[in-house]
Amino acid sequence: MHLYSTLRSPYGRIVRIVVEEKGLINKINFTEVTTRGDKNPFYKINPSGRVPVLILPNGVIIEDSKLIAWYLDNLEGKPTLHKNLEIKRLEAIARSMLDGTSLWWREYLYRTDQERSDTIIRHERARALRLADVFENQVEKPVLSGDINIAQIVLACVLHGRDHANPEDFPWREGRPKLSAWVNKIGLRTSILKTIPPK
Ligand SMILES: N[C@@H](CCC(=O)N[C@@H](CS)C(=O)NCC(=O)O)C(=O)O
């Protein structure tokens, strides 16, 4: 199988962490690609232009980190990362935070000062801080403090290794000692360390 992603995509990182956690590293060839731009050769591999994308041995293309993570978790018939509703519920909240912060970051990455939308930034910043409060109150619960699962992986990809890229007005660690300690702790796992996005 072949996995394509950038090294900075948090969505690609989710899948790369799953590959590590499931011990699938020898079954999957990873290729770093760049996204966006006119005539990007990656569009021939995935017409949507998005990463991550997994190409199965029969040539079928699977896009979307949620679907790829589920597929890889079930690949050998022993799913460990998506065991119950509570895990999936918290994954959905973490993904809500990831989608919002990604939209917010892109206002800085891809738009000029004149194009940048204060409305989007204000809206997503407020959402991210509200959800950081939710996780401050949840991180000591078994779902987030016990065995690794997809909710933990997605939450790690929202908050770990992105401090350098965070807009200055996202001080999510302030007043959230439990969430801050949780991110520091999960940051010690091999899968998380091996997938830190480059600066
Ligand atoms: N819902 C998708 C989101 C993937 C996504 O938005 N990826 C971004 C990189 S972080 C991308 O490929 N952007 C390229 C583009 O918009 O053309 C997933 O979970 O995989």
The ligand as an SDF file (V2000), in Angstrom:
LIG
                    3D

 20 19  0  0  0  0  0  0  0  0999 V2000
  -11.1780   15.8210    6.0680 N   0  0  0  0  0  0  0  0  0  0  0  0
   -9.8830   15.6020    5.4690 C   0  0  0  0  0  0  0  0  0  0  0  0
   -9.1130   16.9260    5.4420 C   0  0  0  0  0  0  0  0  0  0  0  0
   -7.8040   16.8190    4.6970 C   0  0  0  0  0  0  0  0  0  0  0  0
   -7.2140   18.1760    4.3680 C   0  0  0  0  0  0  0  0  0  0  0  0
   -7.8950   19.2100    4.4460 O   0  0  0  0  0  0  0  0  0  0  0  0
   -5.9310   18.1750    3.9920 N   0  0  0  0  0  0  0  0  0  0  0  0
   -5.2650   19.3900    3.6040 C   0  0  0  0  0  0  0  0  0  0  0  0
   -3.8610   19.4490    4.2390 C   0  0  0  0  0  0  0  0  0  0  0  0
   -3.9250   19.7300    5.9800 S   0  0  0  0  0  0  0  0  0  0  0  0
   -5.0530   19.3930    2.1050 C   0  0  0  0  0  0  0  0  0  0  0  0
   -4.8610   18.3410    1.5330 O   0  0  0  0  0  0  0  0  0  0  0  0
   -5.0670   20.5790    1.4650 N   0  0  0  0  0  0  0  0  0  0  0  0
   -4.7640   20.6970    0.0750 C   0  0  0  0  0  0  0  0  0  0  0  0
   -5.7670   21.4750   -0.6870 C   0  0  0  0  0  0  0  0  0  0  0  0
   -6.6910   22.0530   -0.0750 O   0  0  0  0  0  0  0  0  0  0  0  0
   -5.6710   21.5250   -1.9120 O   0  0  0  0  0  0  0  0  0  0  0  0
   -9.1400   14.5090    6.2360 C   0  0  0  0  0  0  0  0  0  0  0  0
   -9.5120   14.2310    7.3950 O   0  0  0  0  0  0  0  0  0  0  0  0
   -8.2180   13.8970    5.6980 O   0  0  0  0  0  0  0  0  0  0  0  0
  1  2  1  0
  2  3  1  0
  2 18  1  0
  3  4  1  0
  4  5  1  0
  5  6  2  0
  5  7  1  0
  7  8  1  0
  8  9  1  0
  8 11  1  0
  9 10  1  0
 11 12  2  0
 11 13  1  0
 13 14  1  0
 14 15  1  0
 15 16  2  0
 15 17  1  0
 18 19  2  0
 18 20  1  0
M  END
$$$$
